[in-house]
Amino acid sequence: MIRNANLTSLDARLRSKFLSSGGMIPVISDRVLKTRKTDRAYEIFDFMAGIPETGIVGENAIFPQAEVKSGDSRTLTVDKRGVVINVTRELIDDNLFEPVVDDIGKALRMAMDQARERAAVNLFNNGFSSTAPFATPDGVSLFNTAHVLKQGGTQSNSATAAALDLDTYWNAINTMKTSKDDSTLFASIYEPKFAIVPQELQRRIFETIRSDKVPFVFENTMNIAKQLYAVEPLSTPLLTSTTAWFLVADPGAVLYFGLIHLIREALSIKAQFKIDDAEIGNSVERDVYSWKARERYTHGTVHWNGTFGNAGA
């Protein structure tokens, strides 16, 4: 039998370490996705398409009519994620759990954090796939050269697969800076805020966007891309491709930003047994003592605005 006083102490240490620990893996999702909270099991994201550019109307002519059209819709359903860890009575009786309880709390937090981060990065890993649930609501892949505009025409937020260098990077910026929205207006022009690459391209992205001079050439030419755009390079080992690279605008600056982190329930940890401080001197007899970590969230693609992706080469 184990006294409540001992369980209270172990529970407090495990919870404290779990809630205060930061994972070792680089976390980029909280910066490159738009976070929204919900009190529902799902959320519906609807968009509207404005009217195209207007023209000249003759003095004796009737004004033409224009129709505001509904954009695409996407429903995101929240997932429940978590795990229960079991600790045998013998581990606590023999004082084998107490010395490692802090490490267990940290390891549990890292497991939860990495699962959440992988779910977010998978939006990029599957960004060239047109299969559900990774396709955008217009039916094509997130990074595509032919997103369908509701008022007619198409728009690209990708390019022919090419290695990351200053020229392909500059072409990507040009694509973002000439983006049309569903109205066919230049209302979706967003500057890149983040450049996302796999760990294998970390050096290349820093050399490309942070060098004062054009990298990899003999001419002493100024790197205009650095002068004009303050893009922050981010890398993560969770990208499955070693060649793909991405640009993302500031999520807070984009009206219909495409990448969403929807939170229903925050990260928490709770003992699966009763700890009653009023009976702290009493003993509890169990063969297994358990703690449950849980949270409810989802990540989804609701639009393509503010993003660019290249599969690399």
Backbone bond lengths (Angstrom), bond angles and torsions (degrees), N, CA, C in turn:
res aa  C-N    CA-C-N  psi(-1)  N-CA   C-N-CA  omega(-1)  CA-C   N-CA-C  phi
1 M - - - 1.461 - - 1.527 110.27 -
2 I 1.306 116.52 144.22 1.459 121.91 -176.69 1.520 108.52 -119.67
3 R 1.309 116.58 133.65 1.459 121.01 -177.63 1.526 111.04 -74.88
4 N 1.332 113.53 147.13 1.457 119.68 178.15 1.518 112.54 -57.94
5 A 1.317 116.22 -31.98 1.469 119.40 179.85 1.520 110.41 -60.56
6 N 1.332 116.66 -41.45 1.463 120.47 178.90 1.529 111.06 -68.22
7 L 1.336 116.26 -41.20 1.463 119.94 179.17 1.524 111.17 -65.26
8 T 1.335 116.37 -39.87 1.459 120.35 178.81 1.522 111.26 -60.44
9 S 1.316 116.31 -42.55 1.464 120.91 -179.89 1.529 110.83 -66.31
10 L 1.337 116.33 -45.83 1.464 119.71 179.79 1.527 111.06 -63.40
11 D 1.330 116.23 -42.34 1.461 120.71 -179.11 1.525 110.85 -62.81
12 A 1.322 116.90 -43.56 1.463 121.00 -179.24 1.522 111.23 -62.91
13 R 1.331 117.14 -42.50 1.468 120.37 -179.39 1.519 111.22 -67.93
14 L 1.335 116.28 -42.59 1.463 119.92 -179.62 1.526 110.85 -64.10
15 R 1.325 117.31 -44.74 1.458 121.34 179.49 1.525 111.09 -64.35
16 S 1.325 116.48 -42.48 1.461 119.94 -178.45 1.522 111.27 -62.99
17 K 1.301 117.00 -46.53 1.470 120.16 -179.49 1.523 110.69 -67.42
18 F 1.323 117.36 -39.09 1.464 121.58 179.55 1.530 111.21 -62.33
19 L 1.324 116.88 -45.00 1.457 120.80 -174.72 1.531 112.89 -78.50
20 S 1.329 116.77 -23.11 1.465 119.48 -176.04 1.519 113.41 -99.23
21 S 1.311 117.70 -14.01 1.466 120.45 -175.10 1.519 110.93 -74.37
22 G 1.321 114.68 146.98 1.455 121.84 171.51 1.514 108.82 -113.38
23 G 1.317 116.82 138.22 1.450 119.82 -178.27 1.522 112.34 -68.73
24 M 1.311 115.27 157.26 1.457 120.58 178.44 1.531 111.38 -77.47
25 I 1.326 116.65 -24.66 1.457 119.28 -176.39 1.527 109.97 -74.73
26 P 1.338 118.02 141.90 1.468 119.59 176.64 1.525 110.69 -62.22
27 V 1.311 116.74 131.17 1.468 121.78 179.41 1.523 108.59 -105.57
28 I 1.326 116.18 115.33 1.467 120.85 179.85 1.519 111.83 -112.94
29 S 1.317 117.29 -17.47 1.463 120.58 -172.17 1.515 112.73 -62.84
30 D 1.341 117.35 -34.33 1.462 118.80 -178.00 1.520 112.33 -71.36
31 R 1.321 117.41 -6.41 1.455 121.39 179.84 1.525 112.27 -109.02
32 V 1.316 117.64 -32.41 1.465 120.35 -172.77 1.524 112.56 -104.09
33 L 1.330 118.29 -2.85 1.447 122.29 174.39 1.523 109.04 -114.43
34 K 1.312 116.44 154.01 1.463 120.92 175.01 1.521 108.20 -90.12
35 T 1.324 116.50 120.90 1.462 121.59 -178.89 1.520 110.50 -90.73
36 R 1.324 114.86 130.33 1.456 121.10 175.28 1.520 109.32 -131.79
37 K 1.323 116.45 141.10 1.455 121.04 176.72 1.517 109.14 -99.71
38 T 1.326 115.73 152.00 1.447 121.11 179.75 1.520 109.50 -142.06
39 D 1.325 116.52 155.49 1.452 121.33 172.74 1.525 110.69 -113.65
40 R 1.333 114.88 20.32 1.457 121.71 -179.48 1.527 110.17 -123.14
41 A 1.324 114.74 166.04 1.462 120.19 178.71 1.517 112.12 -76.52
42 Y 1.337 117.39 -15.41 1.457 121.42 179.21 1.524 109.03 -155.02
43 E 1.317 116.07 161.96 1.457 122.02 175.73 1.530 108.57 -135.55
44 I 1.319 115.95 142.13 1.466 122.18 177.40 1.525 108.73 -105.15
45 F 1.313 116.10 125.76 1.459 122.42 179.06 1.528 108.42 -105.37
46 D 1.334 115.44 112.40 1.463 121.55 179.09 1.529 109.84 -111.83
47 F 1.327 116.02 148.13 1.456 121.42 -179.66 1.530 109.74 -132.21
48 M 1.311 114.91 154.31 1.460 121.23 176.89 1.531 109.71 -117.49
49 A 1.328 114.99 146.69 1.464 120.99 176.61 1.521 108.51 -105.90
50 G 1.334 116.61 122.76 1.462 120.32 177.85 1.512 111.46 -72.39
51 I 1.311 115.14 -177.48 1.465 119.90 -178.63 1.523 110.18 -88.33
52 P 1.338 116.82 154.45 1.470 119.87 178.71 1.524 111.71 -68.86
53 E 1.291 114.70 174.22 1.467 122.71 178.62 1.533 111.18 -57.83
54 T 1.331 115.46 138.47 1.469 119.86 -177.28 1.528 110.72 -86.92
55 G 1.323 115.05 161.81 1.462 120.43 -178.32 1.522 111.91 -123.15
56 I 1.317 115.32 -173.31 1.465 121.84 179.63 1.530 109.45 -78.39
57 V 1.330 115.06 138.28 1.465 120.70 177.10 1.527 107.94 -114.19
58 G 1.308 116.02 125.86 1.452 120.16 179.89 1.518 112.51 -61.55
59 E 1.334 116.73 154.51 1.460 121.28 -177.05 1.524 112.50 -57.58
60 N 1.324 117.62 -35.34 1.461 120.90 -178.41 1.527 112.31 -105.75
61 A 1.312 115.16 13.32 1.461 119.20 -178.00 1.531 110.81 -98.19
62 I 1.313 115.57 158.13 1.461 122.32 177.11 1.529 108.92 -87.38
63 F 1.326 115.86 139.19 1.461 118.91 178.37 1.534 110.14 -60.65
64 P 1.310 116.89 132.81 1.468 119.15 177.84 1.532 109.95 -68.74
65 Q 1.303 115.58 155.18 1.458 121.29 179.22 1.528 110.13 -98.51
66 A 1.291 115.06 143.91 1.467 120.62 177.82 1.518 108.84 -129.44
67 E 1.301 115.98 144.94 1.462 121.46 -176.24 1.524 110.43 -110.88
68 V 1.318 114.78 127.25 1.459 119.41 172.26 1.521 107.71 -79.49
69 K 1.307 117.12 122.41 1.459 121.23 -174.01 1.522 111.84 -105.88
70 S 1.309 113.81 150.94 1.460 119.40 175.43 1.517 109.25 -74.56
71 G 1.321 115.00 138.36 1.452 119.66 175.21 1.518 111.15 -85.58
72 D 1.300 115.80 -165.57 1.461 120.28 -179.74 1.516 110.49 -79.10
73 S 1.319 115.36 160.36 1.459 122.08 179.96 1.517 109.59 -126.96
74 R 1.312 116.43 143.60 1.463 121.31 178.65 1.521 109.00 -140.00
75 T 1.318 116.31 131.80 1.459 122.37 176.66 1.525 109.21 -103.72
76 L 1.325 115.94 126.00 1.458 121.68 175.91 1.516 109.08 -106.67
77 T 1.324 116.54 125.21 1.456 122.76 179.59 1.519 109.83 -104.77
78 V 1.310 115.78 130.50 1.464 121.69 -175.64 1.531 110.42 -73.70
79 D 1.315 116.41 137.89 1.465 122.75 176.08 1.525 110.62 -102.99
80 K 1.322 115.50 145.32 1.461 121.09 172.68 1.526 108.10 -94.57
81 R 1.317 116.67 128.78 1.459 121.30 -178.39 1.522 109.83 -132.67
82 G 1.301 116.08 145.87 1.448 118.37 178.36 1.517 112.02 166.08
83 V 1.329 115.33 -171.95 1.452 121.50 -177.28 1.523 108.94 -160.89
84 V 1.310 116.33 152.87 1.465 122.78 174.22 1.519 108.19 -113.74
85 I 1.326 116.03 128.75 1.467 119.58 174.53 1.521 108.50 -103.03
86 N 1.318 116.00 138.58 1.456 122.62 -179.55 1.520 110.70 -110.03
87 V 1.306 115.17 136.31 1.466 121.88 178.19 1.522 107.37 -124.40
88 T 1.304 117.19 121.69 1.464 119.96 -178.00 1.524 111.03 -71.95
89 R 1.309 115.32 155.21 1.453 120.50 179.26 1.529 110.65 -60.73
90 E 1.329 115.82 -34.76 1.465 119.28 -178.05 1.524 111.72 -62.94
91 L 1.348 116.62 -37.72 1.460 118.88 179.37 1.528 111.30 -61.77
92 I 1.323 116.10 -39.37 1.460 119.34 179.40 1.521 110.86 -76.35
93 D 1.347 116.95 -43.24 1.473 120.81 179.09 1.524 111.60 -57.36
94 D 1.311 116.11 -41.51 1.462 120.75 -175.62 1.521 113.05 -89.08
95 N 1.344 116.01 8.90 1.460 122.03 177.47 1.539 111.85 59.94
96 L 1.346 115.56 37.92 1.462 120.17 178.21 1.526 111.91 -99.03
97 F 1.333 116.98 -20.27 1.455 120.09 -179.49 1.521 111.94 -86.94
98 E 1.318 115.99 -36.81 1.467 120.19 -176.42 1.529 113.07 -56.99
99 P 1.333 120.31 -42.94 1.478 119.35 -179.34 1.535 113.76 -66.75
100 V 1.333 117.64 -21.51 1.461 119.46 -174.91 1.531 112.23 -113.14
101 V 1.333 117.74 7.19 1.463 119.41 -174.70 1.527 111.63 -62.02
102 D 1.336 117.90 -35.92 1.463 120.43 178.48 1.532 111.05 -65.13
103 D 1.339 115.81 -42.06 1.461 119.64 178.56 1.525 111.32 -65.12
104 I 1.332 116.65 -38.17 1.458 120.25 178.48 1.523 110.49 -64.20
105 G 1.336 116.43 -42.48 1.460 119.82 178.12 1.515 112.20 -61.09
106 K 1.322 116.44 -42.25 1.461 120.56 179.34 1.526 110.94 -67.34
107 A 1.345 116.82 -41.96 1.461 120.18 -179.37 1.527 110.95 -64.74
108 L 1.324 116.49 -37.63 1.455 120.13 178.71 1.523 110.80 -65.54
109 R 1.316 116.59 -41.51 1.468 120.21 178.33 1.526 110.93 -64.44
110 M 1.324 117.35 -41.53 1.463 120.62 179.53 1.517 110.94 -62.91
111 A 1.346 117.00 -37.95 1.462 120.37 179.51 1.523 110.82 -64.47
112 M 1.334 116.79 -40.96 1.459 120.57 179.00 1.532 110.81 -69.01
113 D 1.326 116.59 -43.76 1.464 120.60 -178.19 1.526 111.96 -63.59
114 Q 1.337 116.42 -42.98 1.461 118.64 -177.39 1.520 110.97 -69.06
115 A 1.331 117.60 -35.91 1.463 119.79 177.16 1.524 110.72 -62.35
116 R 1.332 116.62 -41.73 1.458 120.89 179.31 1.523 110.96 -66.81
117 E 1.325 116.38 -42.76 1.460 120.51 -179.43 1.528 111.09 -66.60
118 R 1.327 117.39 -39.27 1.463 119.52 178.85 1.526 110.74 -63.83
119 A 1.323 117.06 -40.10 1.465 120.05 178.48 1.523 110.75 -60.73
120 A 1.335 117.05 -37.20 1.459 120.80 178.50 1.531 111.20 -71.04
121 V 1.312 117.26 -47.46 1.467 121.26 -177.55 1.533 110.89 -66.15
122 N 1.323 116.82 -24.79 1.467 119.24 177.97 1.524 112.42 -63.51
123 L 1.333 118.02 -19.93 1.463 119.34 173.62 1.527 110.16 -62.70
124 F 1.346 116.27 -34.60 1.464 120.85 176.76 1.527 110.55 -81.18
125 N 1.338 116.76 -41.40 1.465 119.90 179.76 1.522 111.83 -57.85
126 N 1.321 116.57 -33.98 1.464 121.49 -179.04 1.523 111.86 -106.01
127 G 1.323 116.17 18.40 1.456 120.55 -175.19 1.515 114.75 -70.12
128 F 1.327 117.97 -13.05 1.464 120.41 178.23 1.529 111.12 -105.15
129 S 1.336 115.87 11.63 1.464 121.76 179.96 1.517 109.69 -103.14
130 S 1.324 116.11 136.26 1.458 121.17 179.18 1.522 112.04 -99.47
131 T 1.331 117.62 11.72 1.458 121.23 179.13 1.525 109.93 -89.51
132 A 1.335 115.53 151.90 1.463 120.81 177.95 1.528 109.07 -67.13
133 P 1.326 118.36 145.76 1.467 127.75 2.62 1.532 113.31 -97.80
134 F 1.340 116.93 18.33 1.464 119.52 -171.87 1.524 113.61 -90.00
135 A 1.325 117.72 -17.87 1.461 119.75 177.98 1.523 109.86 -67.55
136 T 1.311 116.14 152.64 1.460 120.25 174.21 1.530 108.81 -74.28
137 P 1.330 118.84 163.61 1.466 120.08 -177.96 1.521 115.08 -59.65
138 D 1.340 118.66 -17.00 1.473 119.27 177.48 1.526 111.97 -82.19
139 G 1.339 117.03 1.76 1.457 120.56 171.48 1.505 116.23 94.76
140 V 1.323 118.66 0.24 1.462 120.80 178.42 1.526 108.76 -116.06
141 S 1.316 116.27 173.65 1.457 120.79 -178.70 1.524 110.67 -65.07
142 L 1.314 115.99 158.19 1.463 121.00 -179.90 1.520 110.75 -55.70
143 F 1.333 116.95 -47.24 1.464 121.69 178.68 1.530 107.65 -102.38
144 N 1.322 115.49 105.71 1.453 119.96 -170.17 1.527 109.40 -148.27
145 T 1.321 116.59 152.15 1.469 120.90 179.90 1.515 112.31 -89.86
146 A 1.342 117.63 -0.10 1.467 118.97 -174.62 1.526 111.26 -142.93
147 H 1.335 116.74 57.82 1.460 119.09 171.10 1.534 108.43 -68.78
148 V 1.319 116.53 133.60 1.461 122.06 -175.67 1.526 110.00 -82.36
149 L 1.323 116.26 124.04 1.462 122.07 177.32 1.525 109.74 -91.27
150 K 1.319 117.05 135.36 1.464 121.02 -173.59 1.518 113.33 -65.46
151 Q 1.326 117.74 -28.92 1.466 120.43 178.85 1.527 111.93 -94.44
152 G 1.329 116.22 11.70 1.455 120.29 175.52 1.511 113.72 112.66
153 G 1.316 116.18 143.04 1.458 121.08 178.40 1.520 112.62 90.44
154 T 1.316 115.43 -175.84 1.462 122.06 -179.47 1.527 109.82 -134.46
155 Q 1.305 114.68 166.06 1.459 121.59 178.29 1.522 109.24 -140.83
156 S 1.317 115.97 141.56 1.465 121.43 179.78 1.520 110.90 -103.17
157 N 1.328 115.26 143.65 1.464 120.73 166.09 1.526 109.08 -134.05
158 S 1.339 114.40 34.33 1.456 121.32 177.73 1.518 108.47 -151.24
159 A 1.322 116.10 -174.16 1.461 121.40 179.66 1.517 108.30 -159.00
160 T 1.319 115.37 169.84 1.460 119.93 174.56 1.526 109.61 -55.21
161 A 1.309 116.75 134.78 1.464 121.34 -177.22 1.521 110.29 -52.72
162 A 1.324 115.64 125.69 1.460 120.99 -177.98 1.521 109.34 -152.56
163 A 1.325 115.53 150.15 1.458 120.38 179.50 1.526 110.33 -64.60
164 L 1.310 115.06 151.52 1.462 120.66 177.94 1.518 110.31 -72.06
165 D 1.322 116.54 120.65 1.453 122.62 170.02 1.520 106.92 -152.50
166 L 1.312 117.22 -177.45 1.468 119.65 -174.49 1.525 111.83 -64.10
167 D 1.333 117.21 -36.69 1.462 119.85 -178.77 1.529 111.46 -68.36
168 T 1.325 117.30 -47.21 1.464 119.19 -179.81 1.522 110.80 -68.37
169 Y 1.322 116.32 -34.23 1.466 120.50 175.88 1.528 110.39 -63.68
170 W 1.323 116.72 -44.33 1.464 120.88 179.65 1.531 110.93 -65.50
171 N 1.321 117.15 -38.54 1.462 120.28 176.95 1.528 111.19 -63.71
172 A 1.317 115.84 -36.14 1.466 119.62 177.46 1.525 110.86 -64.87
173 I 1.321 116.44 -42.41 1.464 120.08 177.09 1.528 110.10 -61.76
174 N 1.323 116.66 -42.99 1.469 120.12 178.73 1.526 111.29 -59.21
175 T 1.323 116.49 -39.79 1.463 120.08 178.49 1.522 110.73 -62.90
176 M 1.332 116.74 -45.43 1.460 119.87 179.28 1.525 111.45 -65.25
177 K 1.328 116.53 -34.72 1.462 120.79 -176.50 1.526 113.05 -82.32
178 T 1.321 117.46 -2.22 1.469 120.79 176.72 1.524 110.69 -125.40
179 S 1.307 116.81 26.82 1.471 121.06 -176.41 1.527 111.43 -79.50
180 K 1.315 115.09 133.60 1.462 121.75 173.25 1.527 109.27 -100.62
181 D 1.345 115.24 149.55 1.458 118.64 176.58 1.526 109.68 -96.60
182 D 1.330 117.11 -169.61 1.464 120.67 -175.72 1.511 113.13 -62.37
183 S 1.331 117.85 -19.06 1.461 120.78 178.59 1.525 111.98 -82.60
184 T 1.330 116.97 -6.77 1.471 126.74 -174.13 1.528 111.52 74.30
185 L 1.343 117.14 10.14 1.460 120.65 175.09 1.521 109.90 -89.94
186 F 1.318 116.40 161.46 1.463 120.62 176.18 1.530 109.19 -83.03
187 A 1.314 114.63 58.78 1.462 120.71 -178.27 1.521 111.67 -100.68
188 S 1.311 117.35 -0.79 1.464 121.14 -179.80 1.523 111.22 -116.57
189 I 1.330 116.04 31.78 1.464 120.24 176.91 1.526 108.61 -82.25
190 Y 1.305 116.29 111.64 1.458 120.73 -179.10 1.524 109.61 -130.35
191 E 1.313 115.03 135.14 1.460 119.29 177.42 1.530 109.72 -77.37
192 P 1.330 116.19 146.39 1.466 118.12 176.61 1.526 111.09 -68.06
193 K 1.300 115.87 139.68 1.467 122.39 176.91 1.521 111.57 -109.48
194 F 1.344 115.71 -35.45 1.458 120.93 -178.00 1.523 109.96 -130.63
195 A 1.323 115.77 142.26 1.458 122.76 169.94 1.520 107.09 -112.07
196 I 1.328 117.08 122.75 1.461 122.27 -173.56 1.517 108.98 -112.41
197 V 1.322 115.42 126.32 1.462 120.45 -176.82 1.520 109.63 -139.31
198 P 1.342 117.26 158.98 1.460 119.91 170.72 1.523 109.85 -69.89
199 Q 1.305 116.16 164.33 1.458 120.33 -179.03 1.514 111.70 -56.46
200 E 1.333 116.32 -32.92 1.463 120.65 -178.03 1.528 112.79 -64.18
201 L 1.348 117.52 -21.20 1.462 120.80 -178.93 1.529 112.60 -107.00
202 Q 1.318 117.25 11.87 1.459 119.24 -176.55 1.530 111.31 -60.31
203 R 1.308 117.29 -48.07 1.457 119.55 179.78 1.525 110.61 -61.65
204 R 1.334 116.98 -43.06 1.459 120.82 -177.46 1.528 111.71 -62.34
205 I 1.326 117.80 -41.90 1.460 118.65 -177.95 1.521 110.72 -69.20
206 F 1.323 118.34 -37.18 1.465 120.19 177.79 1.527 110.40 -65.39
207 E 1.330 116.59 -43.35 1.465 119.58 179.15 1.528 111.11 -64.55
208 T 1.324 116.78 -34.95 1.466 120.86 -176.23 1.521 112.41 -73.19
209 I 1.314 117.57 -43.18 1.468 118.63 -171.09 1.520 114.20 -108.00
210 R 1.328 117.63 -7.87 1.457 119.18 -179.36 1.528 113.45 -111.16
211 S 1.333 117.78 -10.28 1.467 120.18 179.88 1.524 110.35 -71.84
212 D 1.339 116.64 137.67 1.464 120.41 177.64 1.522 111.48 -68.66
213 K 1.338 115.81 -32.63 1.458 121.24 178.75 1.520 109.23 -110.08
214 V 1.327 116.32 160.79 1.455 120.86 178.84 1.522 109.04 -60.65
215 P 1.337 118.22 121.74 1.466 119.69 -176.46 1.525 112.30 -74.94
216 F 1.316 114.73 154.37 1.462 123.55 171.50 1.523 113.69 69.29
217 V 1.346 118.84 19.88 1.461 121.31 175.91 1.525 108.24 -132.97
218 F 1.339 115.81 157.82 1.460 120.17 -178.78 1.524 112.44 -82.81
219 E 1.335 117.25 -26.12 1.449 119.45 -178.90 1.535 110.19 -67.25
220 N 1.288 115.24 142.24 1.464 120.62 -178.92 1.531 109.48 -87.78
221 T 1.343 115.51 66.25 1.461 121.77 -173.40 1.523 110.71 -100.98
222 M 1.321 116.44 138.31 1.462 120.80 179.95 1.529 110.71 -66.93
223 N 1.323 115.79 139.58 1.462 121.53 176.67 1.532 108.45 -83.56
224 I 1.332 116.16 94.14 1.453 121.45 -176.17 1.524 111.46 -63.89
225 A 1.334 116.55 -32.50 1.465 119.92 -178.81 1.524 111.02 -59.23
226 K 1.323 115.99 -39.78 1.459 118.97 178.03 1.522 110.82 -68.62
227 Q 1.325 117.08 -39.09 1.458 120.57 -177.12 1.525 112.18 -66.82
228 L 1.317 117.44 -33.73 1.460 121.40 -173.28 1.522 113.71 -92.77
229 Y 1.341 117.88 -30.94 1.454 120.10 -171.08 1.526 110.47 -129.62
230 A 1.326 115.11 121.73 1.470 121.00 178.74 1.518 108.66 -90.48
231 V 1.303 115.94 77.73 1.465 122.03 -177.83 1.527 108.94 -93.40
232 E 1.334 115.51 136.79 1.463 120.34 -179.24 1.523 109.85 -100.00
233 P 1.326 118.46 122.80 1.467 120.46 179.01 1.528 111.48 -78.47
234 L 1.332 116.42 134.58 1.462 123.06 177.37 1.522 108.41 -129.45
235 S 1.310 116.60 140.50 1.459 120.64 177.73 1.519 109.42 -131.39
236 T 1.328 115.38 151.76 1.461 120.83 178.47 1.520 109.40 -149.20
237 P 1.334 117.63 140.73 1.468 120.20 176.55 1.523 112.77 -77.34
238 L 1.327 118.17 -3.62 1.460 120.84 -177.40 1.525 112.72 -85.48
239 L 1.339 118.10 -7.48 1.463 119.99 172.57 1.523 108.72 -71.61
240 T 1.321 117.10 128.23 1.464 120.68 -175.38 1.521 112.58 -78.34
241 S 1.322 117.93 -27.25 1.461 121.00 177.39 1.528 109.60 -88.09
242 T 1.305 116.40 140.98 1.466 120.99 176.39 1.520 112.19 -92.88
243 T 1.348 116.83 0.09 1.465 120.04 -176.92 1.533 113.22 -122.25
244 A 1.327 118.24 -21.36 1.457 121.06 -175.77 1.529 110.88 -70.04
245 W 1.320 116.09 148.73 1.459 120.97 178.69 1.530 108.84 -146.79
246 F 1.334 115.92 155.90 1.454 120.91 -168.49 1.533 110.48 -143.00
247 L 1.312 115.40 150.53 1.455 122.73 170.72 1.528 108.48 -120.14
248 V 1.330 115.77 140.40 1.462 121.09 -179.31 1.523 108.47 -136.41
249 A 1.316 116.00 135.02 1.462 120.76 175.47 1.526 109.95 -76.63
250 D 1.317 115.90 171.83 1.456 121.10 175.84 1.531 107.95 -65.67
251 P 1.345 118.94 116.57 1.465 120.02 -177.19 1.523 113.35 -56.40
252 G 1.321 117.06 -32.12 1.450 120.18 -179.11 1.512 114.35 -74.35
253 A 1.337 116.89 -13.44 1.467 120.92 -176.85 1.521 112.93 -98.87
254 V 1.319 117.77 -6.61 1.460 122.39 -174.97 1.522 109.36 -103.24
255 L 1.333 116.13 126.00 1.458 120.91 -177.95 1.524 111.40 -60.51
256 Y 1.327 116.14 -53.55 1.461 120.92 178.96 1.524 108.52 -113.22
257 F 1.323 116.65 72.58 1.462 119.48 -178.89 1.525 109.25 -73.10
258 G 1.321 115.90 142.70 1.459 120.19 -168.33 1.506 117.28 -84.68
259 L 1.332 119.29 -24.69 1.461 121.54 -170.43 1.526 109.59 -109.24
260 I 1.326 115.84 118.22 1.456 121.65 -171.29 1.527 111.19 -118.74
261 H 1.338 114.55 136.81 1.464 122.01 167.72 1.525 106.32 -111.44
262 L 1.324 116.24 108.91 1.464 122.27 -175.26 1.524 109.32 -103.11
263 I 1.335 116.12 118.80 1.462 121.67 -175.89 1.526 110.10 -107.87
264 R 1.315 115.90 123.98 1.468 121.48 174.55 1.524 111.35 -101.75
265 E 1.306 116.74 -38.25 1.473 121.45 -177.57 1.520 109.28 -142.27
266 A 1.319 115.97 127.50 1.462 120.68 -177.45 1.520 111.53 -70.78
267 L 1.320 114.53 161.42 1.452 121.71 178.74 1.526 110.62 -60.19
268 S 1.344 116.79 134.08 1.463 120.52 -179.72 1.523 109.97 -151.07
269 I 1.309 115.41 164.12 1.455 121.94 175.37 1.514 108.16 -139.43
270 K 1.327 116.32 140.88 1.462 120.70 -176.15 1.518 110.14 -147.72
271 A 1.327 115.44 139.33 1.462 120.62 175.83 1.523 109.49 -69.22
272 Q 1.328 116.15 140.52 1.454 121.57 179.23 1.531 111.67 -94.09
273 F 1.302 115.55 26.14 1.454 121.19 176.93 1.518 107.35 -145.50
274 K 1.312 117.72 159.64 1.451 122.21 -174.64 1.516 111.09 -83.04
275 I 1.331 115.53 128.39 1.462 121.35 172.50 1.523 106.53 -116.91
276 D 1.314 116.72 107.34 1.457 122.14 -176.03 1.516 109.58 -107.06
277 D 1.337 116.67 108.27 1.459 119.82 -178.47 1.515 112.69 -62.98
278 A 1.344 116.69 -24.53 1.457 119.15 179.36 1.523 111.88 -70.69
279 E 1.294 116.05 -18.70 1.469 120.43 179.04 1.526 109.58 -122.07
280 I 1.313 114.46 43.23 1.456 119.11 -172.55 1.528 112.93 -64.73
281 G 1.330 116.48 -21.56 1.460 118.89 178.41 1.506 113.04 -85.15
282 N 1.333 117.36 -10.94 1.452 120.58 -179.49 1.527 110.99 -76.07
283 S 1.307 114.57 165.79 1.459 120.23 -179.37 1.521 109.99 -114.51
284 V 1.296 115.89 149.89 1.459 122.74 179.23 1.515 108.00 -120.23
285 E 1.305 116.19 130.12 1.460 119.54 -178.51 1.518 110.04 -110.76
286 R 1.319 115.40 112.67 1.455 122.68 176.90 1.517 108.06 -143.16
287 D 1.323 116.44 155.62 1.460 119.28 176.26 1.526 111.39 -86.78
288 V 1.352 116.03 -26.46 1.458 121.15 -178.77 1.521 108.84 -136.98
289 Y 1.326 115.90 135.20 1.450 122.49 173.52 1.529 107.13 -113.38
290 S 1.331 115.61 131.71 1.464 119.69 -170.60 1.519 111.14 -125.99
291 W 1.337 114.54 149.73 1.467 122.77 172.69 1.530 107.84 -127.53
292 K 1.309 115.36 138.40 1.471 120.77 -178.37 1.521 110.35 -114.87
293 A 1.339 116.36 126.05 1.463 122.84 172.21 1.516 107.66 -105.19
294 R 1.338 116.01 135.05 1.458 119.03 -177.75 1.520 111.17 -152.54
295 E 1.310 114.86 159.07 1.461 123.76 169.73 1.515 108.03 -162.61
296 R 1.314 116.80 161.27 1.463 121.75 179.01 1.522 108.65 -127.88
297 Y 1.324 115.97 123.23 1.454 121.37 -178.07 1.523 109.30 -163.65
298 T 1.300 115.67 172.79 1.452 121.28 169.32 1.517 108.49 -153.88
299 H 1.313 115.75 161.54 1.457 122.52 172.94 1.524 107.58 -122.25
300 G 1.312 117.06 141.62 1.450 118.30 -178.58 1.510 113.50 -155.83
301 T 1.330 114.73 162.10 1.457 123.12 177.07 1.516 108.49 -104.35
302 V 1.317 117.38 113.64 1.458 121.31 -178.69 1.528 112.15 -110.04
303 H 1.320 117.06 -11.60 1.473 121.62 178.79 1.524 106.83 -165.93
304 W 1.316 116.52 173.54 1.467 120.54 179.22 1.523 112.36 -111.22
305 N 1.318 117.95 -5.26 1.464 120.93 -176.89 1.532 112.05 -57.60
306 G 1.320 115.25 140.80 1.457 120.71 175.31 1.512 114.84 78.34
307 T 1.328 117.56 15.83 1.462 119.94 -178.93 1.536 110.40 -132.28
308 F 1.333 114.96 155.50 1.460 121.76 173.08 1.504 107.44 -149.11
309 G 1.345 116.69 140.30 1.456 120.49 178.62 1.507 112.39 -140.54
310 N 1.330 115.25 142.28 1.460 121.62 176.05 1.530 107.29 -131.35
311 A 1.324 116.73 129.83 1.462 121.07 -177.27 1.516 112.96 -69.04
312 G 1.328 117.34 -12.72 1.460 120.70 177.26 1.508 112.75 73.70
313 A 1.329 114.68 176.32 1.466 120.52 -178.75 1.518 108.86 -155.32
